Amino acid sequence: MDWPMHSIWWHVYPLGFCGAPIREDDRAPAHRLRDLTAQLDHALELGANGLLLGPIFESETHGYDTLDPFTIDPRLGDDEDFDELVAACRARGIRVVLDGVFSHVAASHPAVARALADGPDSDAAALIDIDWDSPAGPAPRVFEGHDSLARLRHSSDEAAEWATSVMTHWLDRGIDGWRLDAAYSVPADFWERTLASVRRTHPDAWFLGEVIHGDYADFVGRSTVDTVTQYELWKAIWSSLHDRNMFELDWTLQRHTAFLEAFTPQTFVGNHDVTRITTTLGPDGAVTALAILLTVGGIPSLYYGDEVGLTGVKEDRLGGDDAVRPRWPDAPREAEPWSADVLRAHQDLIGLRRRHPWLTTATTSATALENTRYTYRATAADASASLDVEVDLSETPRVTVRDEAGTVLWRQDPVRGA
C-alpha cells in the first residue's frame, strides 16, 4: 500500500468550517456538509489530494464527545450529504480519512447510563469503563479529567468489536482510512487487535494515530498503526523560528531521520488543537515554516485556513478552541491582507513537493548551522536526488531551495500586507 506516500492532506474541522453551533441550544438539523463539498475545488487548486476530516458523527458539542458514531451529526447533515461528499471527492481523485474517537464517548452516551443502571455484569458495562468502587459511588472513568468524556473499557472484547464495527461501516461506505483520536491514551494491544480485524476486509485502509509525546516508533510497532502525528517536528519548526534557534530544528530533524527508518511520520505546522501558525510567527514566518514542512520527509497535512494566513489563539478554557476552528471565509483569498501571497506560496511549495515525490521519505543533514542561518540537504532514500534548503532568519524570514546543480527552484519573497 503506497497511496498514502503520495498524499497531501487538507485537514478540516467540519463543525467549525461549516459554521455549525457547538454549545448553543439551537441544534436544528441542517445540510451544512454541502458547504464543504462546494470547496473541494479549492483543495485541488491548493494541490491537496486528501481530505482529513475532523469529527462528523452525532455528538454532544465539539464532536469528540460522541453519541452515535454510526450517524452523521444532524448539525452537518445526513447520510445523503455524506455520500455526496465522498462521491465528489472520488470524482476529483481526493482520498477521505475520518476522525475516529475510540478512546472515549460522551458522558451522556446511552451506554453510560445503562451500565450504571444494569450493573457490572451488563453488556453496557463491558463497553464503558466504570469505577465500581468509587468512594462517591459507581461512576465512569473519564478522559484526562474531563467529566463530559467517559472512557471505553479497552480490555473488553465488546469495546474492540464496537470499534471494529464503526471503522468497517464507514470504510464500506467509501472512506480510505482513519485518524485515531487520542491514540496515545489507548493500550497498544487494543489497536493491534482492532486494526487486524479491520484490515482483513480493508487491507488498503490507512491508520493515523494521534500521539503527542513518547517513543513514536515503538508505538507504531506495538499498535500496528501506519503512522503517528509528528508533534516533535511541529514544535521544533515554530519554536526554532520564533526563538531564532536553528539548533533546535537541526536536533529534531536528526530524530526525525531516525523515525523515518521505522515509519513515515505524519507532519504538520497547524491543526485543530494548536494556535494558528500565522499568529505565532506572522505571515512571513508561516511561509518559512511551510517551506520546511514541505522539504523534509513525512506525509504532510495543511490545516484549513492556514493556506490563506488565518489567525487564532488556542486557549485553555471552555470554548478555547473556537478561534482556531472558524467558519470558512466567504472570500478566502481576501480574508487577510496577506491571504493572496500566503496562498500562492502554498501552491508553489506544494508544486515543488509534487515535482520531487521522493521528499516523502527523504532524510536531512545539516551543511551549515548557526542560530539564525541553517542549511540542510534533503536526500532521497535511495540517494538518487537531493535538494539544499537554506533558512535565513537574520532579517525577514527567508528560505531558498536549490537543486543539486545549485539552481534556485524556489525563493521566499516578503509577504505583502504583513
C-alpha positions as a Markdown table, in Angstrom:
| # | Residue | x | y | z |
|---|---|---|---|---|
| 1 | Met | 0.0 | 0.0 | 0.0 |
| 2 | Asp | 1.8 | 3.1 | -1.2 |
| 3 | Trp | -1.1 | 5.6 | -1.9 |
| 4 | Pro | -0.6 | 7.4 | 1.4 |
| 5 | Met | 3.0 | 8.2 | 0.4 |
| 6 | His | 1.6 | 10.4 | -2.4 |
| 7 | Ser | -0.9 | 12.2 | -0.2 |
| 8 | Ile | -1.0 | 15.8 | 0.8 |
| 9 | Trp | -3.9 | 16.3 | 3.2 |
| 10 | Trp | -6.2 | 19.2 | 3.6 |
| 11 | His | -7.2 | 19.0 | 7.3 |
| 12 | Val | -10.7 | 20.3 | 8.0 |
| 13 | Tyr | -12.7 | 20.6 | 11.3 |
| 14 | Pro | -16.2 | 20.3 | 9.7 |
| 15 | Leu | -18.3 | 21.7 | 12.6 |
| 16 | Gly | -16.3 | 24.9 | 12.6 |
| 17 | Phe | -15.7 | 25.0 | 8.8 |
| 18 | Cys | -19.4 | 24.8 | 8.1 |
| 19 | Gly | -20.5 | 27.2 | 10.9 |
| 20 | Ala | -22.4 | 24.7 | 13.0 |
| 21 | Pro | -23.4 | 25.6 | 16.5 |
| 22 | Ile | -21.1 | 24.0 | 19.0 |
| 23 | Arg | -22.5 | 24.6 | 22.5 |
| 24 | Glu | -25.7 | 26.6 | 21.6 |
| 25 | Asp | -29.1 | 25.2 | 22.3 |
| 26 | Asp | -30.2 | 25.6 | 18.7 |
| 27 | Arg | -29.2 | 22.2 | 17.2 |
| 28 | Ala | -31.7 | 22.1 | 14.4 |
| 29 | Pro | -30.7 | 19.7 | 11.6 |
| 30 | Ala | -29.1 | 21.4 | 8.6 |
| 31 | His | -27.3 | 20.3 | 5.5 |
| 32 | Arg | -24.1 | 22.1 | 6.2 |
| 33 | Leu | -21.8 | 19.4 | 4.9 |
| 34 | Arg | -22.7 | 20.6 | 1.5 |
| 35 | Asp | -20.6 | 23.7 | 2.2 |
| 36 | Leu | -17.5 | 21.6 | 2.5 |
| 37 | Thr | -18.4 | 19.7 | -0.7 |
| 38 | Ala | -18.6 | 23.0 | -2.5 |
| 39 | Gln | -15.0 | 23.8 | -1.5 |
| 40 | Leu | -13.3 | 20.7 | -2.8 |
| 41 | Asp | -12.1 | 22.5 | -5.9 |
| 42 | His | -10.2 | 24.8 | -3.6 |
| 43 | Ala | -8.4 | 21.8 | -2.1 |
| 44 | Leu | -7.4 | 20.8 | -5.7 |
| 45 | Glu | -6.2 | 24.3 | -6.6 |
| 46 | Leu | -4.2 | 24.2 | -3.4 |
| 47 | Gly | -2.5 | 21.0 | -4.5 |
| 48 | Ala | -4.0 | 18.6 | -1.9 |
| 49 | Asn | -5.3 | 15.2 | -2.9 |
| 50 | Gly | -6.6 | 14.1 | 0.5 |
| 51 | Leu | -9.4 | 15.3 | 2.9 |
| 52 | Leu | -8.5 | 14.7 | 6.5 |
| 53 | Leu | -11.8 | 15.3 | 8.4 |
| 54 | Gly | -12.4 | 16.1 | 12.0 |
| 55 | Pro | -15.4 | 14.6 | 13.7 |
| 56 | Ile | -18.6 | 14.3 | 11.7 |
| 57 | Phe | -20.7 | 11.9 | 13.9 |
| 58 | Glu | -23.5 | 12.8 | 16.2 |
| 59 | Ser | -22.1 | 14.3 | 19.4 |
| 60 | Glu | -22.9 | 16.4 | 22.4 |
| 61 | Thr | -20.9 | 19.6 | 21.5 |
| 62 | His | -17.5 | 19.7 | 19.8 |
| 63 | Gly | -17.6 | 16.3 | 18.0 |
| 64 | Tyr | -15.1 | 14.5 | 20.3 |
| 65 | Asp | -17.9 | 13.7 | 22.8 |
| 66 | Thr | -19.6 | 11.1 | 20.6 |
| 67 | Leu | -23.2 | 10.0 | 21.0 |
| 68 | Asp | -23.6 | 7.8 | 17.9 |
| 69 | Pro | -20.6 | 7.0 | 15.6 |
| 70 | Phe | -22.9 | 5.4 | 13.0 |
| 71 | Thr | -24.9 | 8.6 | 12.4 |
| 72 | Ile | -23.8 | 11.8 | 10.7 |
| 73 | Asp | -24.2 | 14.8 | 13.1 |
| 74 | Pro | -27.5 | 16.4 | 12.3 |
| 75 | Arg | -25.8 | 19.8 | 12.6 |
| 76 | Leu | -23.8 | 18.8 | 9.5 |
| 77 | Gly | -26.4 | 16.8 | 7.6 |
| 78 | Asp | -27.3 | 13.2 | 6.9 |
| 79 | Asp | -26.1 | 10.1 | 5.0 |
| 80 | Glu | -27.1 | 11.5 | 1.7 |
| 81 | Asp | -24.9 | 14.6 | 2.3 |
| 82 | Phe | -22.0 | 12.3 | 3.3 |
| 83 | Asp | -22.4 | 10.1 | 0.2 |
| 84 | Glu | -22.4 | 13.2 | -2.0 |
| 85 | Leu | -19.2 | 14.4 | -0.3 |
| 86 | Val | -17.4 | 11.1 | -0.8 |
| 87 | Ala | -18.6 | 10.9 | -4.4 |
| 88 | Ala | -17.4 | 14.4 | -5.1 |
| 89 | Cys | -14.0 | 13.5 | -3.6 |
| 90 | Arg | -13.8 | 10.4 | -5.7 |
| 91 | Ala | -14.6 | 12.3 | -8.9 |
| 92 | Arg | -11.6 | 14.6 | -8.1 |
| 93 | Gly | -9.2 | 11.9 | -7.0 |
| 94 | Ile | -9.3 | 13.0 | -3.4 |
| 95 | Arg | -8.9 | 10.4 | -0.6 |
| 96 | Val | -11.0 | 10.7 | 2.6 |
| 97 | Val | -10.0 | 9.9 | 6.1 |
| 98 | Leu | -12.4 | 10.3 | 9.1 |
| 99 | Asp | -11.7 | 11.1 | 12.7 |
| 100 | Gly | -12.5 | 8.2 | 15.0 |
| 101 | Val | -12.9 | 8.7 | 18.7 |
| 102 | Phe | -12.3 | 5.3 | 20.2 |
| 103 | Ser | -10.8 | 6.4 | 23.5 |
| 104 | His | -14.0 | 7.8 | 25.0 |
| 105 | Val | -17.6 | 8.7 | 24.4 |
| 106 | Ala | -19.8 | 11.5 | 25.7 |
| 107 | Ala | -20.7 | 11.0 | 29.4 |
| 108 | Ser | -24.3 | 11.4 | 28.2 |
| 109 | His | -23.9 | 8.4 | 25.8 |
| 110 | Pro | -26.8 | 6.0 | 26.5 |
| 111 | Ala | -24.4 | 3.1 | 27.2 |
| 112 | Val | -23.1 | 5.0 | 30.3 |
| 113 | Ala | -26.5 | 5.3 | 31.9 |
| 114 | Arg | -27.3 | 1.7 | 31.0 |
| 115 | Ala | -24.0 | 0.4 | 32.6 |
| 116 | Leu | -24.7 | 2.3 | 35.8 |
| 117 | Ala | -28.3 | 1.1 | 36.0 |
| 118 | Asp | -27.7 | -2.5 | 35.0 |
| 119 | Gly | -24.5 | -3.2 | 37.0 |
| 120 | Pro | -21.1 | -4.6 | 36.3 |
| 121 | Asp | -22.2 | -7.8 | 34.6 |
| 122 | Ser | -24.3 | -6.0 | 31.9 |
| 123 | Asp | -23.4 | -5.6 | 28.2 |
| 124 | Ala | -23.1 | -1.9 | 28.6 |
| 125 | Ala | -20.6 | -2.3 | 31.4 |
| 126 | Ala | -18.4 | -4.3 | 29.1 |
| 127 | Leu | -18.2 | -1.3 | 26.8 |
| 128 | Ile | -17.8 | 1.6 | 29.3 |
| 129 | Asp | -15.0 | 1.8 | 31.9 |
| 130 | Ile | -16.9 | 2.1 | 35.2 |
| 131 | Asp | -15.2 | 2.6 | 38.6 |
| 132 | Trp | -17.5 | 0.4 | 40.7 |
| 133 | Asp | -15.5 | 1.1 | 43.9 |
| 134 | Ser | -15.5 | 4.9 | 43.6 |
| 135 | Pro | -16.0 | 6.5 | 47.1 |
| 136 | Ala | -18.9 | 8.5 | 45.8 |
| 137 | Gly | -20.5 | 5.5 | 44.2 |
| 138 | Pro | -20.1 | 3.9 | 40.8 |
| 139 | Ala | -19.0 | 6.4 | 38.1 |
| 140 | Pro | -17.4 | 6.2 | 34.7 |
| 141 | Arg | -13.7 | 6.8 | 34.5 |
| 142 | Val | -13.2 | 10.0 | 32.5 |
| 143 | Phe | -10.7 | 11.1 | 29.8 |
| 144 | Glu | -7.9 | 13.3 | 31.1 |
| 145 | Gly | -10.1 | 14.9 | 33.8 |
| 146 | His | -12.9 | 15.8 | 31.5 |
| 147 | Asp | -16.2 | 14.9 | 33.3 |
| 148 | Ser | -18.0 | 15.1 | 30.0 |
| 149 | Leu | -16.0 | 12.3 | 28.4 |
| 150 | Ala | -16.4 | 8.7 | 29.6 |
| 151 | Arg | -13.7 | 6.2 | 28.9 |
| 152 | Leu | -14.2 | 2.9 | 27.0 |
| 153 | Arg | -13.3 | -0.3 | 28.6 |
| 154 | His | -10.4 | -1.2 | 26.2 |
| 155 | Ser | -9.6 | -4.5 | 27.8 |
| 156 | Ser | -13.0 | -5.9 | 26.8 |
| 157 | Asp | -13.9 | -7.8 | 23.6 |
| 158 | Glu | -17.0 | -5.7 | 23.3 |
| 159 | Ala | -15.1 | -2.4 | 23.0 |
| 160 | Ala | -12.8 | -3.9 | 20.4 |
| 161 | Glu | -15.7 | -5.3 | 18.4 |
| 162 | Trp | -17.6 | -2.0 | 18.7 |
| 163 | Ala | -14.6 | 0.0 | 17.4 |
| 164 | Thr | -14.1 | -2.5 | 14.6 |
| 165 | Ser | -17.7 | -2.3 | 13.5 |
| 166 | Val | -17.6 | 1.5 | 13.4 |
| 167 | Met | -14.4 | 1.6 | 11.3 |
| 168 | Thr | -15.6 | -1.1 | 8.9 |
| 169 | His | -19.0 | 0.6 | 8.5 |
| 170 | Trp | -17.6 | 3.8 | 7.1 |
| 171 | Leu | -14.8 | 2.1 | 5.1 |
| 172 | Asp | -17.6 | 0.1 | 3.5 |
| 173 | Arg | -19.2 | 3.5 | 2.7 |
| 174 | Gly | -16.2 | 4.6 | 0.7 |
| 175 | Ile | -13.6 | 6.3 | 3.0 |
| 176 | Asp | -9.9 | 5.4 | 2.9 |
| 177 | Gly | -8.8 | 5.4 | 6.5 |
| 178 | Trp | -9.0 | 6.7 | 10.0 |
| 179 | Arg | -7.3 | 9.3 | 12.2 |
| 180 | Leu | -7.4 | 7.6 | 15.7 |
| 181 | Asp | -8.1 | 10.4 | 18.2 |
| 182 | Ala | -6.1 | 10.3 | 21.4 |
| 183 | Ala | -4.5 | 7.0 | 20.3 |
| 184 | Tyr | -1.8 | 7.5 | 22.9 |
| 185 | Ser | -4.3 | 7.1 | 25.7 |
| 186 | Val | -5.4 | 3.7 | 24.5 |
| 187 | Pro | -3.5 | 0.4 | 25.1 |
| 188 | Ala | -1.4 | -0.5 | 22.1 |
| 189 | Asp | -2.8 | -4.1 | 22.1 |
| 190 | Phe | -6.3 | -2.6 | 21.6 |
| 191 | Trp | -5.3 | -1.1 | 18.3 |
| 192 | Glu | -3.4 | -4.2 | 17.3 |
| 193 | Arg | -6.4 | -6.4 | 17.6 |
| 194 | Thr | -9.0 | -4.0 | 16.2 |
| 195 | Leu | -6.9 | -2.9 | 13.2 |
| 196 | Ala | -6.1 | -6.6 | 12.4 |
| 197 | Ser | -9.8 | -7.2 | 12.2 |
| 198 | Val | -10.5 | -4.2 | 10.0 |
| 199 | Arg | -7.6 | -4.9 | 7.7 |
| 200 | Arg | -9.0 | -8.4 | 6.9 |
| 201 | Thr | -11.7 | -6.7 | 4.8 |
| 202 | His | -9.9 | -3.4 | 4.1 |
| 203 | Pro | -6.2 | -4.2 | 3.6 |
| 204 | Asp | -5.6 | -0.8 | 1.9 |
| 205 | Ala | -7.0 | 1.3 | 4.8 |
| 206 | Trp | -4.6 | 3.8 | 6.3 |
| 207 | Phe | -4.5 | 4.4 | 10.1 |
| 208 | Leu | -3.0 | 7.6 | 11.6 |
| 209 | Gly | -2.7 | 7.6 | 15.4 |
| 210 | Glu | -2.7 | 10.8 | 17.4 |
| 211 | Val | 0.4 | 10.6 | 19.5 |
| 212 | Ile | 1.9 | 13.7 | 21.2 |
| 213 | His | 4.8 | 12.5 | 23.3 |
| 214 | Gly | 6.8 | 9.4 | 23.8 |
| 215 | Asp | 8.6 | 6.8 | 21.6 |
| 216 | Tyr | 6.8 | 7.2 | 18.3 |
| 217 | Ala | 8.5 | 4.2 | 16.6 |
| 218 | Asp | 7.8 | 1.9 | 19.5 |
| 219 | Phe | 4.1 | 2.9 | 19.5 |
| 220 | Val | 3.8 | 2.3 | 15.7 |
| 221 | Gly | 5.4 | -1.1 | 16.1 |
| 222 | Arg | 3.2 | -2.2 | 19.0 |
| 223 | Ser | -0.1 | -0.7 | 17.9 |
| 224 | Thr | 0.3 | -1.5 | 14.1 |
| 225 | Val | -0.9 | 1.9 | 13.1 |
| 226 | Asp | 0.7 | 3.1 | 9.9 |
| 227 | Thr | 1.9 | 6.4 | 11.3 |
| 228 | Val | 1.5 | 9.0 | 14.1 |
| 229 | Thr | 1.3 | 12.7 | 14.4 |
| 230 | Gln | 4.8 | 14.2 | 14.5 |
| 231 | Tyr | 4.3 | 16.7 | 17.3 |
| 232 | Glu | 8.1 | 16.9 | 17.9 |
| 233 | Leu | 8.7 | 18.4 | 14.5 |
| 234 | Trp | 5.7 | 20.7 | 14.7 |
| 235 | Lys | 7.0 | 22.2 | 17.9 |
| 236 | Ala | 10.6 | 22.4 | 16.7 |
| 237 | Ile | 9.6 | 24.3 | 13.5 |
| 238 | Trp | 7.6 | 27.0 | 15.1 |
| 239 | Ser | 9.8 | 27.3 | 18.2 |
| 240 | Ser | 13.1 | 27.4 | 16.4 |
| 241 | Leu | 11.7 | 30.1 | 14.0 |
| 242 | His | 10.2 | 32.1 | 16.9 |
| 243 | Asp | 13.3 | 32.0 | 19.1 |
| 244 | Arg | 15.8 | 32.3 | 16.3 |
| 245 | Asn | 17.4 | 29.0 | 17.3 |
| 246 | Met | 18.1 | 26.7 | 14.4 |
| 247 | Phe | 19.9 | 24.3 | 16.6 |
| 248 | Glu | 16.6 | 23.1 | 18.0 |
| 249 | Leu | 15.3 | 22.4 | 14.5 |
| 250 | Asp | 18.5 | 20.5 | 13.5 |
| 251 | Trp | 18.4 | 18.3 | 16.6 |
| 252 | Thr | 14.7 | 17.5 | 15.9 |
| 253 | Leu | 15.4 | 16.7 | 12.2 |
| 254 | Gln | 18.1 | 14.2 | 13.4 |
| 255 | Arg | 15.4 | 12.5 | 15.4 |
| 256 | His | 13.0 | 12.7 | 12.5 |
| 257 | Thr | 15.5 | 11.0 | 10.3 |
| 258 | Ala | 15.7 | 8.1 | 12.8 |
| 259 | Phe | 11.9 | 7.9 | 12.8 |
| 260 | Leu | 11.9 | 7.6 | 9.0 |
| 261 | Glu | 13.9 | 4.3 | 9.3 |
| 262 | Ala | 10.8 | 2.8 | 11.1 |
| 263 | Phe | 7.8 | 4.6 | 9.6 |
| 264 | Thr | 6.8 | 7.7 | 7.6 |
| 265 | Pro | 5.6 | 10.3 | 10.1 |
| 266 | Gln | 2.5 | 12.4 | 9.5 |
| 267 | Thr | 3.8 | 16.0 | 9.6 |
| 268 | Phe | 2.1 | 19.4 | 10.0 |
| 269 | Val | 2.6 | 23.0 | 11.2 |
| 270 | Gly | -1.1 | 23.5 | 12.2 |
| 271 | Asn | -4.1 | 21.6 | 13.3 |
| 272 | His | -7.4 | 22.0 | 15.2 |
| 273 | Asp | -5.7 | 21.8 | 18.6 |
| 274 | Val | -3.0 | 24.5 | 18.4 |
| 275 | Thr | -2.6 | 28.2 | 17.9 |
| 276 | Arg | -2.5 | 29.2 | 14.2 |
| 277 | Ile | 1.0 | 29.3 | 12.7 |
| 278 | Thr | 0.4 | 32.8 | 11.3 |
| 279 | Thr | -0.5 | 34.0 | 14.8 |
| 280 | Thr | 2.7 | 32.5 | 16.3 |
| 281 | Leu | 5.1 | 33.6 | 13.5 |
| 282 | Gly | 3.4 | 36.2 | 11.4 |
| 283 | Pro | 2.7 | 35.7 | 7.6 |
| 284 | Asp | 6.4 | 35.6 | 6.6 |
| 285 | Gly | 7.3 | 33.2 | 9.3 |
| 286 | Ala | 4.3 | 31.0 | 8.5 |
| 287 | Val | 5.6 | 30.7 | 4.9 |
| 288 | Thr | 9.1 | 29.8 | 6.2 |
| 289 | Ala | 7.5 | 27.1 | 8.4 |
| 290 | Leu | 5.6 | 25.7 | 5.4 |
| 291 | Ala | 8.8 | 25.6 | 3.3 |
| 292 | Ile | 10.5 | 23.5 | 6.0 |
| 293 | Leu | 7.4 | 21.2 | 6.3 |
| 294 | Leu | 7.3 | 20.5 | 2.6 |
| 295 | Thr | 11.1 | 19.9 | 2.1 |
| 296 | Val | 11.5 | 17.2 | 4.8 |
| 297 | Gly | 10.3 | 13.6 | 5.0 |
| 298 | Gly | 6.8 | 12.9 | 6.0 |
| 299 | Ile | 3.1 | 12.8 | 4.9 |
| 300 | Pro | 2.1 | 16.4 | 5.3 |
| 301 | Ser | -1.3 | 17.9 | 6.2 |
| 302 | Leu | -2.3 | 21.6 | 5.8 |
| 303 | Tyr | -4.9 | 22.9 | 8.3 |
| 304 | Tyr | -7.7 | 24.7 | 6.6 |
| 305 | Gly | -7.3 | 28.5 | 6.7 |
| 306 | Asp | -3.5 | 28.3 | 7.2 |
| 307 | Glu | -3.2 | 28.5 | 3.4 |
| 308 | Val | -4.7 | 31.9 | 3.5 |
| 309 | Gly | -3.0 | 33.1 | 6.7 |
| 310 | Leu | -5.9 | 32.9 | 9.1 |
| 311 | Thr | -5.1 | 33.8 | 12.7 |
| 312 | Gly | -6.4 | 32.4 | 16.0 |
| 313 | Val | -5.2 | 31.7 | 19.5 |
| 314 | Lys | -5.8 | 28.3 | 21.3 |
| 315 | Glu | -6.8 | 29.0 | 24.9 |
| 316 | Asp | -7.1 | 26.6 | 27.8 |
| 317 | Arg | -10.8 | 27.3 | 28.7 |
| 318 | Leu | -14.3 | 26.4 | 27.7 |
| 319 | Gly | -14.6 | 27.5 | 24.1 |
| 320 | Gly | -10.8 | 28.0 | 23.9 |
| 321 | Asp | -10.7 | 26.1 | 20.6 |
| 322 | Asp | -13.2 | 28.2 | 18.8 |
| 323 | Ala | -10.7 | 30.8 | 17.4 |
| 324 | Val | -8.7 | 28.1 | 15.7 |
| 325 | Arg | -11.8 | 26.3 | 14.3 |
| 326 | Pro | -13.6 | 29.1 | 12.5 |
| 327 | Arg | -16.1 | 29.1 | 9.7 |
| 328 | Trp | -14.5 | 29.0 | 6.3 |
| 329 | Pro | -14.5 | 32.6 | 5.0 |
| 330 | Asp | -16.8 | 33.5 | 2.1 |
| 331 | Ala | -13.8 | 35.1 | 0.2 |
| 332 | Pro | -10.7 | 33.2 | 1.5 |
| 333 | Arg | -8.3 | 34.9 | -0.9 |
| 334 | Glu | -9.2 | 38.2 | 0.7 |
| 335 | Ala | -9.7 | 37.0 | 4.3 |
| 336 | Glu | -6.5 | 38.8 | 5.5 |
| 337 | Pro | -4.3 | 41.5 | 3.8 |
| 338 | Trp | -1.7 | 38.8 | 3.2 |
| 339 | Ser | -4.0 | 36.0 | 2.1 |
| 340 | Ala | -3.2 | 36.0 | -1.6 |
| 341 | Asp | 0.6 | 35.9 | -1.1 |
| 342 | Val | 0.4 | 33.2 | 1.5 |
| 343 | Leu | -1.9 | 31.1 | -0.7 |
| 344 | Arg | 0.4 | 31.5 | -3.7 |
| 345 | Ala | 3.4 | 30.4 | -1.5 |
| 346 | His | 1.4 | 27.3 | -0.5 |
| 347 | Gln | 0.6 | 26.4 | -4.1 |
| 348 | Asp | 4.2 | 26.9 | -5.3 |
| 349 | Leu | 5.7 | 24.9 | -2.4 |
| 350 | Ile | 3.2 | 22.0 | -2.9 |
| 351 | Gly | 4.0 | 22.1 | -6.6 |
| 352 | Leu | 7.7 | 21.8 | -5.7 |
| 353 | Arg | 6.9 | 18.8 | -3.4 |
| 354 | Arg | 4.8 | 17.2 | -6.2 |
| 355 | Arg | 7.8 | 17.5 | -8.6 |
| 356 | His | 10.0 | 15.8 | -6.1 |
| 357 | Pro | 7.9 | 12.9 | -4.7 |
| 358 | Trp | 10.9 | 11.3 | -3.1 |
| 359 | Leu | 10.8 | 14.0 | -0.4 |
| 360 | Thr | 8.1 | 11.9 | 1.4 |
| 361 | Thr | 10.9 | 9.6 | 2.6 |
| 362 | Ala | 13.8 | 12.0 | 2.4 |
| 363 | Thr | 16.4 | 12.3 | 5.2 |
| 364 | Thr | 18.1 | 15.5 | 6.1 |
| 365 | Ser | 21.6 | 16.5 | 7.2 |
| 366 | Ala | 23.0 | 19.9 | 8.1 |
| 367 | Thr | 25.5 | 21.5 | 5.8 |
| 368 | Ala | 25.6 | 24.9 | 7.7 |
| 369 | Leu | 24.3 | 25.7 | 11.1 |
| 370 | Glu | 24.1 | 29.0 | 13.1 |
| 371 | Asn | 21.4 | 30.4 | 15.4 |
| 372 | Thr | 19.7 | 32.4 | 12.6 |
| 373 | Arg | 21.1 | 30.5 | 9.5 |
| 374 | Tyr | 20.6 | 26.9 | 8.7 |
| 375 | Thr | 21.1 | 24.9 | 5.5 |
| 376 | Tyr | 20.1 | 21.3 | 5.3 |
| 377 | Arg | 20.3 | 18.8 | 2.5 |
| 378 | Ala | 17.2 | 16.7 | 1.9 |
| 379 | Thr | 18.3 | 13.4 | 0.3 |
| 380 | Ala | 16.2 | 10.7 | -1.4 |
| 381 | Ala | 16.1 | 7.4 | 0.4 |
| 382 | Asp | 18.0 | 5.8 | -2.5 |
| 383 | Ala | 20.4 | 8.7 | -2.6 |
| 384 | Ser | 19.4 | 9.4 | -6.2 |
| 385 | Ala | 18.5 | 13.0 | -5.7 |
| 386 | Ser | 18.8 | 15.9 | -3.2 |
| 387 | Leu | 17.8 | 19.4 | -2.5 |
| 388 | Asp | 19.6 | 22.1 | -0.4 |
| 389 | Val | 17.3 | 24.2 | 1.7 |
| 390 | Glu | 18.7 | 27.5 | 3.2 |
| 391 | Val | 16.8 | 29.1 | 6.1 |
| 392 | Asp | 17.9 | 32.7 | 6.9 |
| 393 | Leu | 16.3 | 34.4 | 9.9 |
| 394 | Ser | 18.8 | 37.3 | 10.2 |
| 395 | Glu | 16.1 | 39.7 | 8.9 |
| 396 | Thr | 12.7 | 38.9 | 7.4 |
| 397 | Pro | 12.5 | 35.1 | 7.4 |
| 398 | Arg | 13.6 | 33.7 | 4.0 |
| 399 | Val | 14.0 | 30.3 | 2.5 |
| 400 | Thr | 15.9 | 29.4 | -0.7 |
| 401 | Val | 15.6 | 25.9 | -2.2 |
| 402 | Arg | 18.3 | 24.7 | -4.7 |
| 403 | Asp | 18.8 | 21.6 | -6.7 |
| 404 | Glu | 22.0 | 19.6 | -6.9 |
| 405 | Ala | 23.4 | 21.9 | -9.5 |
| 406 | Gly | 22.8 | 25.0 | -7.3 |
| 407 | Thr | 19.9 | 26.2 | -9.4 |
| 408 | Val | 17.3 | 28.1 | -7.4 |
| 409 | Leu | 14.0 | 26.2 | -7.5 |
| 410 | Trp | 12.1 | 28.4 | -5.1 |
| 411 | Arg | 12.9 | 31.6 | -3.1 |
| 412 | Gln | 10.7 | 33.1 | -0.5 |
| 413 | Asp | 9.5 | 36.6 | -1.2 |
| 414 | Pro | 8.3 | 39.0 | 1.5 |
| 415 | Val | 4.5 | 38.7 | 2.1 |
| 416 | Arg | 2.7 | 41.8 | 1.1 |
| 417 | Gly | 0.4 | 43.2 | 3.7 |
| 418 | Ala | 2.2 | 41.6 | 6.5 |
